[in-house]
Amino acid sequence: MSSWNSGEHPLDLSGCASEPIRTPGAIQPYGLILVLEPASLLVTARAVARAELLEAFGDPLGQPIDAVLGGALARCRPALEAMAQDTSQFLGAHAIGGHGAHHVQAHRVGDTLIVELEAPVPGEPGSLEDLYPSIRHFMGAIERAATLAALCDLAAAQVRELTGLDRVLVYRFDEEWNGAVIAEDRNDVLPSYLDLRFPESDIPAQARELYRQNRVRLIADSNYQPVPLVRNAALADAPPTDLSPVSLRSVSPVHLQYMRNMGTGASMSVSLLREGQLWGLISCHNQTPRRVPYHVRTACEFIGQILSLQIALKERALGVEQRIARRAIQVRLLARMAGDQDFMAALGRDQRSLLALTESSGAAIVHRGECILHGDCPSQAQVMHLVQWLAAQQREGDLFCTERLPSLWKDAEAFADVASGVLAISISQVHDSYVLWFRPEVVRTVRWGGDPRKEATGALTPRTSFEGWKETVRRQSSPWNAVDRDAALELRAAIVDIVLRKAEEMAALNEQLLRSNKELEAFSYSVSHDLRAPFRHIVGYSELLWASASDRLNDSEKRFLDTIVESAQSAGTLVDDLLSFSQMGRSTMGQISMDMTALVEDVRHKLDMEYAGRSIQWAVPPLPRVQADPGMLRLVWQNLLANAIKFTRDTPQPVIEVGHQRTDTEEVFFVRDNGCGFDMRYVDKLFGVFQRLHHSDEYEGTGIGLANVHRIITRHGGRTWAEGEVGVGATFFFTIPFATGDKV
């Protein structure tokens, strides 16, 4: 808040949030304060409301505490000397001559000691004990209160009974420090503010901090004239005195004008704290000026403390119940995930639990480029667009949470009806893997105590209207609370644990497979190498037998001998292919820059005999140079081109095309033919050892050629795949990365 004047000049609110409200340099006119030097207890400044006290006892400036006010405070000296920094202490009621017993409080603020004396209120209680029955009744009642609303209603009624003020409100702050009246007790003098909201600007941050530090504040008359603090001349240039803890501290003139605009002559507030933070206020108003006695204020402060404890207890109990329920849901989800290889897909198999975990109406799981939707969600394209936007945001942690997404991202207006609220957890720092929950738009009417958006032109004045002003809130969902956010983060932690465990299991399996593959390679190399000679001997001796005894063999015996030779040759070819396949995993790669166009032409030339007498239309465009092992790449092209020649054997006008594409990371090559093709249902078998999609009677081969292609390309760090259609043709792809390397 800022400074004000008495009405002829406009109030300047431009510095409202930065006004030095802790050091106003004045007090309210219901007593006096003495500022002391702590070591000597000499008075260095004073503010005295009643001139007759100065006339009766003289000016206390420069006097020791024992001598001021006719020695009325002499008994307080030991307590004042023992005061610790940043503490306050009630020193009892002390009579000042014939001017009544004043309530004396002392405050130690840094290196300053402040003694305040509050004048008595006629008919006030003699002590706090006089008010104990009322406090005891309240304590008994709150034990039976089942809800937070019931607690606040009881507190409002009890405080109004103690103070006799016209209206008592319980006022709660939201996350943005807007306030809402959640309970009220009043007579018919002042209007009801129940369910009204008030903007954050009504109570700026520094004022809220004072409410947090000082639990009770009284303004007995909105038209009071402040009493200035007078200093010793020697301290004229010293910093202003901090009056933060002083009950009589003068308040901002803007706030006084605010009160007058509300139609209140007096106000009192009691702070409600939860875990040390300001939760709300018990705000009391009276139409006419009224002083609330010290002991009554103390009783109200006690009620505020009890209410604060009960609020914390109720909210904590509710939070515990909710967390237990969410934990049970999480256990069900994790049980499904832990027992499934595709744990992210398993997460969505219990849609009801997935949505109940954060009390959402829809959820999406985005993983490995796939998007699975559950419940009421935006479209898959919209969710993927949202994920891209989330990935580009700079934020701390792995959680994103908002109940007003369209206000943060304009594109979200297209699906605000189902996803105005979004809660998202990022599963991976590398890939765009997210679990997202959605809440729909909730169109609701909010009643404000005056238009919070209204801006005056020219000189600003405190709010003048407190009539209920209705605002229709759109493009917002119901808010996510701490339980929702914590449930999402706990699920993320559990998913990451599962990912790590799966990764460890896969690493162990890969290590075992690597050992097994090496042993198998060694075995296949040994067996195939040792079998080559016997099969050659069978073929050789069979041919010798045919040459020496063919004239003595009948037709059946000749057919038997032909079958032996043919089978031995086929077995020998198979052994040679196996040996080649085995050697692919054992041989060392030597990568050089090579011309793919020249290599393809050379291989095609060497395959001329394979299609002698046939007319094949070839399409071989210029191909780029790559860094690769020339011997291995030659075998790749030889297998792919030989297959294309073989499987277009029955095609009337065969066409074989060699092609190339380039991506950001690799060169992509392909061989396409219009031959017999294959059924895509069996595409996963193509690159396996001994996997054939055609009968050997139709097309010769051992089923190892494409396995060799796959192994060679894998060792270069590339990929292989195929596309085909029966009777139409097939296309085989392989890639060579820009930076190749042996991946085995």
Stockholm file with secondary structure:
# STOCKHOLM 1.0

chainA/1-744         MSSWNSGEHPLDLSGCASEPIRTPGAIQPYGLILVLEPASLLVTARAVARAELLEAFGDPLGQPIDAVLGGALARCRPALEAMAQDTSQFLGAHAIGGHGAHHVQAHRVGDTLIVELEAPVPGEPGSLEDLYPSIRHFMGAIERAATLAALCDLAAAQVRELTGLDRVLVYRFDEEWNGAVIAEDRNDVLPSYLDLRFPESDIPAQARELYRQNRVRLIADSNYQPVPLVRNAALADAPPTDLSPVSLRSVSPVHLQYMRNMGTGASMSVSLLREGQLWGLISCHNQTPRRVPYHVRTACEFIGQILSLQIALKERALGVEQRIARRAIQVRLLARMAGDQDFMAALGRDQRSLLALTESSGAAIVHRGECILHGDCPSQAQVMHLVQWLAAQQREGDLFCTERLPSLWKDAEAFADVASGVLAISISQVHDSYVLWFRPEVVRTVRWGGDPRKEATGALTPRTSFEGWKETVRRQSSPWNAVDRDAALELRAAIVDIVLRKAEEMAALNEQLLRSNKELEAFSYSVSHDLRAPFRHIVGYSELLWASASDRLNDSEKRFLDTIVESAQSAGTLVDDLLSFSQMGRSTMGQISMDMTALVEDVRHKLDMEYAGRSIQWAVPPLPRVQADPGMLRLVWQNLLANAIKFTRDTPQPVIEVGHQRTDTEEVFFVRDNGCGFDMRYVDKLFGVFQRLHHSDEYEGTGIGLANVHRIITRHGGRTWAEGEVGVGATFFFTIPFATGDKV
#=GR chainA/1-744 SS CCCCCSSSSCCCCTTGGGCCTTCCSEECSSEEEEEEETTTTEEEEEEESCHHHHHHHCCCTTCBTTTGGGGTTGGGHHHHHTCCTTEEEEEEEEECTTSCEEEEEEEEETTEEEEEEECCCTTCCSSGGGGHHHHHHHHHHHHHCCSHHHHHHHHHHHHHHHHCCSEEEEEEECTTSCEEEEEEEECSSSCCCTTCEECGGGSCHHHHHHHHHCSEEEECCTTCCCEECEECGGGTTSCCCCCTTCTTBCCCHHHHHHHHHHTCSEEEEEEEEETTEEEEEEEEEESSCCCCCHHHHHHHHHHHHHHHHHHHHHHHHHHHHHHHHHHHHHHHHHHHHHTCSSHHHHHTTCHHHHHHTTTCSEEEEEETTEEEEEESCCCHHHHHHHHHHHHHSCCSSSEEEESCHHHHCGGGGGGHHHHSEEEEEECCSSSCCEEEEEECCCCEEEEEESCTTCCCSSSCCCCCCCSEEEEEECSCCCCCCHHHHHHHHHHHHHHHHHHHHHHHHHHHHHHHHHHHHHHHHHHHHHHHHHHHHHHHHHHHHHHHHHHHHGGGCCHHHHHHHHHHHHHHHHHHHHHHHHHHHHHHHHSCCCCEEEEHHHHHHHHHHHTGGGGTTCCCEEECCCCCEEEECHHHHHHHHHHHHHHHHHHTTTCSSCEEEEEEEECSSEEEEEEEECSSCCCGGGGGGTTSTTCCSSCTTTSCCCSCHHHHHHHHHHHTTCCEEEEEETTTEEEEEEEEESSCCCCC
#=GC SS_cons         CCCCCSSSSCCCCTTGGGCCTTCCSEECSSEEEEEEETTTTEEEEEEESCHHHHHHHCCCTTCBTTTGGGGTTGGGHHHHHTCCTTEEEEEEEEECTTSCEEEEEEEEETTEEEEEEECCCTTCCSSGGGGHHHHHHHHHHHHHCCSHHHHHHHHHHHHHHHHCCSEEEEEEECTTSCEEEEEEEECSSSCCCTTCEECGGGSCHHHHHHHHHCSEEEECCTTCCCEECEECGGGTTSCCCCCTTCTTBCCCHHHHHHHHHHTCSEEEEEEEEETTEEEEEEEEEESSCCCCCHHHHHHHHHHHHHHHHHHHHHHHHHHHHHHHHHHHHHHHHHHHHHTCSSHHHHHTTCHHHHHHTTTCSEEEEEETTEEEEEESCCCHHHHHHHHHHHHHSCCSSSEEEESCHHHHCGGGGGGHHHHSEEEEEECCSSSCCEEEEEECCCCEEEEEESCTTCCCSSSCCCCCCCSEEEEEECSCCCCCCHHHHHHHHHHHHHHHHHHHHHHHHHHHHHHHHHHHHHHHHHHHHHHHHHHHHHHHHHHHHHHHHHHHHGGGCCHHHHHHHHHHHHHHHHHHHHHHHHHHHHHHHHSCCCCEEEEHHHHHHHHHHHTGGGGTTCCCEEECCCCCEEEECHHHHHHHHHHHHHHHHHHTTTCSSCEEEEEEEECSSEEEEEEEECSSCCCGGGGGGTTSTTCCSSCTTTSCCCSCHHHHHHHHHHHTTCCEEEEEETTTEEEEEEEEESSCCCCC
//
